[in-house]
Amino acid sequence: MSQARFQKQQREKARRERAAAKFARKEERREQKAEPTTTSSADQAALVADLAALHERFDKGELELDDFLAAKDDLTERLQIT
């Protein structure tokens, strides 16, 4: 098997593993949503600040797209939009 083919298979395997982990996290959050919790406006402001910092790290190239999307999904689901 050529080196390029092997590397591509490894990248695809890692992508599938990240997708499976993301799915598991989403399922866990869905189960936790059964009992809604309220968060203070300070907590909401901290989530927005974390989201802004996440975007800055992605723009600088410190995060890969899959990792960025997973973290972004986690933060946006915790935000309470009224």
N, C-alpha and C positions, 0 to 999 in steps of 0.2 A: 504494500500500500504506500502511495507516495506521501511525502511529508505534508504537502498542501491539503491533501484529502483528509489525512488524519487530523490536522489542525482544524479543518472545517467541521469535522465530526465532533471534535471536542467543544468547539464554540456552540454548535447546535445542541449538544447535550447540556451544556451549562445554561443555555437559554431556556430549554425545556424545564430544567430543574428550578430556575428562577420563576418561571411561569407557574409551576406547581406550588411553589412556596407562596407566591402571591395569591393564588386561589385559596390555599389553606388559610392564609391570614384573613382574606375576605370572608370566608365561611365562619371563622372564629368571631369576627366582628359582627356578622349577622346574628349569631347566637347571642352575643352580648347586648344587641340592640333590643332584645325582648323587654328589658327594663330600662326605659329612657332615663338619662341623668341630665341634670342641668348644670351648666358650668357658669362661672362668673364672667363678667365682662373682661376682667384682668386675664383670665385663662384664655378667653377668645383672642385677646390682643396678643398674648404670647404665641398662640397658634399662628396668627397672621404673620408675626415676626419670624417664626420658624419657617413658614412657607416662603417668605421673602429671602431668607438666608439660603434655603434650599435652591431657589431659583438662581441666586448668585453663584452658588457652588457649581451648579450645572453649567451656567454661562462661562465659568472659568475653565470648564473641562475636568473638574475634579470628580464628577459622577458620570456613570454610563447612563444611557437612556432608560434601560430597564430598571435600574436602581432608583433613578430620579422619579419615574412614574409610580413605582411602588410606594416610595416615601410620600409623594404628592397625594396619592390616593388615600393613604393613611391619615394625613393631616386634613385633607378636605372633608373626609367623612366625620372627623371629630368636630369640625366647625359647625356651629348652629346658625343657619341663615334664617333671618326672620323677615 
